[in-house]
């Protein structure tokens, strides 16, 4: 998102979280293999109009995200989850000794 917020379109492999942060043909180009990556990079480098279009869209999409919103969302998830004590108790119940003491 950092480069998107600067209006930089992306070329990346279609893996992991990249598929969530890049909207194909809108904010960047995603490739399934090396050949597709090279083709996408050539396409983007070869067209100033495409770079500008994808860059504007990337900047607009990045503006929808903020650290403040992320913090609030994470806080809500943590608040809805089990207490620290409940997690510790569950871990201790399932734990097996790593080293047996004599």
N, CA, C and O of each residue as an XYZ file, in Angstrom:
408
protein
N       0.810     -1.190      0.000
C       0.000      0.000      0.000
C       0.863      1.268      0.000
O       0.437      2.320     -0.478
N       2.065      1.154      0.536
C       2.900      2.355      0.611
C       3.228      2.897     -0.788
O       3.107      4.097     -1.036
N       3.637      2.017     -1.687
C       3.945      2.501     -3.040
C       2.671      2.895     -3.777
O       2.682      3.825     -4.583
N       1.581      2.197     -3.507
C       0.306      2.556     -4.135
C      -0.108      3.961     -3.712
O      -0.641      4.723     -4.519
N       0.136      4.304     -2.449
C      -0.245      5.635     -1.967
C       0.562      6.733     -2.659
O       0.165      7.899     -2.645
N       1.683      6.367     -3.258
C       2.489      7.330     -4.022
C       2.107      7.323     -5.496
O       2.716      8.021     -6.306
N       1.086      6.524     -5.843
C       0.632      6.475     -7.237
C       1.459      5.562     -8.117
O       1.532      5.756     -9.331
N       2.083      4.568     -7.508
C       2.906      3.638     -8.264
C       2.130      2.352     -8.536
O       1.759      1.649     -7.596
N       1.878      2.034     -9.802
C       1.205      0.773    -10.110
C       2.166     -0.387     -9.863
O       3.384     -0.206     -9.867
N       1.615     -1.566     -9.650
C       2.443     -2.717     -9.300
C       2.398     -3.794    -10.368
O       1.405     -3.960    -11.077
N       3.507     -4.523    -10.460
C       3.564     -5.774    -11.210
C       4.073     -6.794    -10.202
O       5.136     -6.616     -9.607
N       3.304     -7.868    -10.015
C       3.671     -8.855     -9.001
C       3.152    -10.228     -9.397
O       2.338    -10.367    -10.310
N       3.642    -11.238     -8.690
C       3.133    -12.592     -8.893
C       1.817    -12.744     -8.133
O       1.626    -12.120     -7.089
N       0.930    -13.554     -8.642
C      -0.382    -13.791     -8.036
C      -0.215    -14.805     -6.893
O      -0.553    -15.981     -7.034
N       0.309    -14.327     -5.771
C       0.535    -15.177     -4.606
C       0.209    -14.404     -3.324
O       0.291    -13.177     -3.280
N      -0.155    -15.142     -2.304
C      -0.332    -14.579     -0.973
C      -1.180    -13.332     -0.908
O      -2.180    -13.198     -1.612
N      -0.768    -12.435     -0.063
C      -1.516    -11.204      0.189
C      -1.454    -10.215     -0.974
O      -2.210     -9.244     -1.003
N      -0.559    -10.457     -1.929
C      -0.510     -9.570     -3.101
C      -1.834     -9.584     -3.844
O      -2.213     -8.585     -4.455
N      -2.536    -10.702     -3.799
C      -3.825    -10.792     -4.489
C      -4.901     -9.967     -3.794
O      -5.952     -9.700     -4.376
N      -4.645     -9.564     -2.552
C      -5.578     -8.711     -1.833
C      -5.221     -7.235     -1.976
O      -6.102     -6.375     -1.955
N      -3.944     -6.945     -2.119
C      -3.540     -5.538     -2.177
C      -3.508     -4.972     -3.589
O      -3.549     -3.754     -3.767
N      -3.437     -5.839     -4.595
C      -3.413     -5.381     -5.989
C      -4.692     -5.842     -6.670
O      -5.013     -7.030     -6.658
N      -5.423     -4.903     -7.264
C      -6.626     -5.243     -8.022
C      -6.185     -5.378     -9.480
O      -5.835     -4.381    -10.112
N      -6.199     -6.602    -10.021
C      -5.681     -6.836    -11.374
C      -6.322     -5.925    -12.420
O      -7.542     -5.761    -12.464
N      -5.482     -5.347    -13.245
C      -5.826     -4.432    -14.339
C      -6.471     -3.133    -13.862
O      -6.926     -2.329    -14.675
N      -6.511     -2.926    -12.540
C      -7.033     -1.665    -12.018
C      -5.963     -0.881    -11.270
O      -5.800      0.320    -11.487
N      -5.226     -1.570    -10.380
C      -4.164     -0.897     -9.628
C      -2.791     -1.471     -9.941
O      -1.773     -0.976     -9.459
N      -2.776     -2.516    -10.750
C      -1.521     -3.155    -11.122
C      -1.797     -4.405    -11.931
O      -2.936     -4.685    -12.304
N      -0.743     -5.147    -12.194
C      -0.851     -6.363    -12.996
C      -0.293     -7.537    -12.202
O       0.775     -7.441    -11.597
N      -1.028     -8.649    -12.213
C      -0.589     -9.853    -11.518
C      -0.240    -10.931    -12.528
O      -0.925    -11.100    -13.537
N       0.823    -11.655    -12.247
C       1.292    -12.700    -13.152
C       1.287    -14.055    -12.449
O       1.504    -14.152    -11.241
N       1.033    -15.089    -13.235
C       1.014    -16.447    -12.695
C       2.352    -17.162    -12.829
O       2.597    -18.157    -12.147
N       3.224    -16.656    -13.712
C       4.524    -17.292    -13.912
C       5.531    -16.244    -14.372
O       5.187    -15.083    -14.592
N       6.761    -16.671    -14.511
C       7.837    -15.742    -14.877
C       7.559    -15.051    -16.215
O       7.733    -13.839    -16.339
N       7.129    -15.823    -17.210
C       6.834    -15.233    -18.517
C       5.742    -14.178    -18.426
O       5.836    -13.120    -19.047
N       4.709    -14.473    -17.651
C       3.629    -13.511    -17.453
C       4.103    -12.265    -16.730
O       3.644    -11.159    -17.016
N       5.027    -12.447    -15.787
C       5.585    -11.304    -15.066
C       6.348    -10.390    -16.031
O       6.165     -9.173    -16.028
N       7.196    -10.994    -16.844
C       7.987    -10.225    -17.810
C       7.056     -9.499    -18.791
O       7.257     -8.320    -19.084
N       6.045    -10.202    -19.291
C       5.090     -9.580    -20.221
C       4.359     -8.414    -19.564
O       4.185     -7.360    -20.175
N       3.931     -8.607    -18.315
C       3.220     -7.540    -17.597
C       4.122     -6.341    -17.370
O       3.695     -5.196    -17.525
N       5.355     -6.598    -17.008
C       6.305     -5.511    -16.784
C       6.551     -4.745    -18.080
O       6.576     -3.514    -18.077
N       6.732     -5.461    -19.183
C       6.929     -4.804    -20.479
C       5.705     -3.972    -20.866
O       5.832     -2.858    -21.373
N       4.528     -4.526    -20.620
C       3.286     -3.803    -20.935
C       3.224     -2.506    -20.148
O       2.935     -1.449    -20.708
N       3.493     -2.582    -18.859
C       3.413     -1.395    -18.015
C       4.490     -0.374    -18.369
O       4.212      0.823    -18.439
N       5.702     -0.838    -18.591
C       6.785      0.082    -18.946
C       6.585      0.698    -20.327
O       7.065      1.798    -20.602
N       5.878     -0.015    -21.185
C       5.682      0.451    -22.549
C       4.524      1.403    -22.745
O       4.334      1.922    -23.845
N       3.746      1.645    -21.706
C       2.575      2.505    -21.862
C       2.473      3.517    -20.727
O       2.085      3.180    -19.608
N       2.821      4.743    -21.030
C       2.715      5.797    -20.029
C       1.260      5.996    -19.605
O       0.979      6.225    -18.428
N       0.343      5.908    -20.557
C      -1.079      6.082    -20.245
C      -1.550      5.022    -19.249
O      -2.289      5.331    -18.314
N      -1.123      3.776    -19.449
C      -1.508      2.696    -18.539
C      -0.894      2.915    -17.161
O      -1.559      2.720    -16.144
N       0.378      3.322    -17.128
C       1.025      3.592    -15.841
C       0.270      4.674    -15.076
O       0.040      4.544    -13.874
N      -0.112      5.735    -15.768
C      -0.835      6.828    -15.111
C      -2.213      6.375    -14.631
O      -2.625      6.713    -13.521
N      -2.920      5.622    -15.453
C      -4.255      5.140    -15.101
C      -4.205      4.220    -13.882
O      -4.952      4.408    -12.921
N      -3.316      3.220    -13.930
C      -3.198      2.294    -12.810
C      -2.665      2.996    -11.561
O      -3.080      2.691    -10.443
N      -1.751      3.929    -11.760
C      -1.195      4.687    -10.638
C      -2.243      5.527     -9.931
O      -2.268      5.580     -8.702
N      -3.106      6.182    -10.693
C      -4.184      6.974    -10.089
C      -5.136      6.070     -9.295
O      -5.547      6.399     -8.182
N      -5.471      4.937     -9.890
C      -6.367      4.003     -9.206
C      -5.710      3.420     -7.951
O      -6.370      3.227     -6.930
N      -4.417      3.146     -8.037
C      -3.690      2.618     -6.879
C      -3.700      3.637     -5.742
O      -3.926      3.279     -4.587
N      -3.454      4.907     -6.071
C      -3.456      5.965     -5.053
C      -4.852      6.089     -4.427
O      -4.981      6.210     -3.209
N      -5.876      6.058     -5.253
C      -7.245      6.184     -4.736
C      -7.584      5.016     -3.804
O      -8.184      5.215     -2.747
N      -7.200      3.810     -4.197
C      -7.493      2.643     -3.362
C      -6.703      2.693     -2.061
O      -7.240      2.380     -0.998
N      -5.452      3.079     -2.132
C      -4.617      3.154     -0.925
C      -5.178      4.162      0.070
O      -5.013      3.994      1.279
N      -5.832      5.197     -0.418
C      -6.382      6.214      0.477
C      -7.536      5.670      1.328
O      -7.939      6.303      2.303
N      -8.063      4.505      0.962
C      -9.152      3.889      1.721
C      -8.657      3.187      2.978
O      -9.455      2.806      3.834
N      -7.327      3.014      3.095
C      -6.740      2.297      4.224
C      -5.961      3.265      5.102
O      -5.331      4.196      4.601
N      -6.005      3.041      6.423
C      -5.213      3.873      7.331
C      -4.768      3.031      8.525
O      -5.397      2.029      8.864
N      -3.676      3.454      9.153
C      -3.195      2.744     10.335
C      -4.203      2.881     11.469
O      -4.393      1.945     12.245
N      -4.851      4.042     11.571
C      -5.846      4.228     12.630
C      -6.978      3.220     12.489
O      -7.386      2.598     13.471
N      -7.489      3.056     11.262
C      -8.562      2.082     11.029
C      -8.085      0.659     11.315
O      -8.826     -0.145     11.881
N      -6.852      0.352     10.926
C      -6.304     -0.980     11.176
C      -6.205     -1.256     12.667
O      -6.502     -2.361     13.121
N      -5.789     -0.259     13.422
C      -5.658     -0.400     14.868
C      -7.018     -0.648     15.514
O      -7.152     -1.511     16.382
N      -8.020      0.108     15.091
C      -9.368     -0.071     15.628
C      -9.895     -1.468     15.291
O     -10.478     -2.140     16.143
N      -9.687     -1.900     14.047
C     -10.149     -3.228     13.626
C      -9.462     -4.334     14.418
O     -10.115     -5.275     14.869
N      -8.152     -4.224     14.588
C      -7.417     -5.221     15.357
C      -7.897     -5.243     16.802
O      -8.057     -6.314     17.387
N      -8.125     -4.076     17.375
C      -8.634     -3.995     18.744
C      -9.969     -4.698     18.886
O     -10.212     -5.383     19.879
N     -10.841     -4.532     17.892
C     -12.158     -5.182     17.932
C     -12.018     -6.698     17.858
O     -12.725     -7.425     18.556
N     -11.113     -7.171     17.019
C     -10.889     -8.620     16.904
C     -10.345     -9.175     18.211
O     -10.800    -10.214     18.688
N      -9.378     -8.488     18.785
C      -8.794     -8.957     20.041
C      -9.813     -8.926     21.176
O      -9.843     -9.831     22.010
N     -10.648     -7.884     21.210
C     -11.663     -7.769     22.262
C     -12.705     -8.880     22.158
O     -13.249     -9.318     23.172
N     -12.982     -9.333     20.949
C     -13.993    -10.377     20.748
C     -13.446    -11.775     21.020
O     -14.207    -12.733     21.150
N     -12.138    -11.881     21.105
C     -11.510    -13.191     21.291
C     -11.472    -13.592     22.754
O     -11.962    -12.869     23.621
N     -10.890    -14.744     23.020
C     -10.797    -15.221     24.405
C      -9.825    -14.364     25.214
O      -8.958    -13.688     24.660
N      -9.991    -14.407     26.527
C      -9.106    -13.642     27.406
C      -7.704    -14.255     27.406
O      -7.514    -15.406     27.014
N      -6.752    -13.480     27.844
C      -5.370    -13.957     27.948
C      -5.328    -15.169     28.877
O      -4.634    -16.149     28.605
N      -6.075    -15.091     29.969
C      -6.089    -16.192     30.927
C      -6.611    -17.471     30.286
O      -6.063    -18.548     30.525
N      -7.675    -17.366     29.466
C      -8.244    -18.541     28.813
C      -7.252    -19.168     27.839
O      -7.155    -20.392     27.738
N      -6.521    -18.322     27.127
C      -5.519    -18.832     26.178
C      -4.393    -19.515     26.945
O      -3.969    -20.612     26.583
N      -3.911    -18.874     27.995
C      -2.840    -19.476     28.791
C      -3.271    -20.815     29.368
O      -2.500    -21.774     29.349
N      -4.489    -20.891     29.880
C      -4.998    -22.133     30.458
C      -5.061    -23.234     29.402
O      -4.669    -24.371     29.667
N      -5.554    -22.901     28.204
C      -5.650    -23.885     27.128
C      -4.272    -24.369     26.709
O      -4.080    -25.556     26.448
N      -3.325    -23.465     26.644
C      -1.963    -23.840     26.255
C      -1.354    -24.753     27.311
O      -0.729    -25.760     26.979
N      -1.531    -24.407     28.566
C      -0.961    -25.219     29.640
C      -1.605    -26.595     29.712
O      -0.928    -27.573     30.030
N      -2.903    -26.690     29.421
C      -3.578    -27.984     29.432
C      -3.050    -28.902     28.334
O      -2.951    -30.113     28.529
N      -2.718    -28.338     27.199
C      -2.267    -29.117     26.043
C      -0.764    -29.345     26.030
O      -0.270    -30.206     25.303
N      -0.037    -28.581     26.827
C       1.425    -28.632     26.770
C       1.956    -29.944     27.324
O       1.471    -30.461     28.331
N       2.940    -30.454     26.655
C       3.671    -31.618     27.133
C       5.073    -31.148     27.490
O       5.629    -30.285     26.811
N       5.640    -31.698     28.534
C       6.969    -31.250     28.912
C       7.986    -31.483     27.801
O       7.986    -32.530     27.154
N       8.827    -30.526     27.594
C       9.865    -30.646     26.577
C      11.012    -31.489     27.133
O      11.592    -32.310     26.423
N      11.324    -31.281     28.385
C      12.406    -32.016     29.034
C      11.850    -32.578     30.348
O      11.252    -31.858     31.147
N      12.060    -33.845     30.540
C      11.620    -34.445     31.791
C      12.681    -34.191     32.839
O      13.869    -34.421     32.616
N      12.233    -33.715     33.977
C      13.153    -33.450     35.074
C      13.293    -34.696     35.928
O      12.313    -35.395     36.187
N      14.503    -34.970     36.362
C      14.745    -36.175     37.171
C      14.539    -35.888     38.626
O      14.697    -36.780     39.460
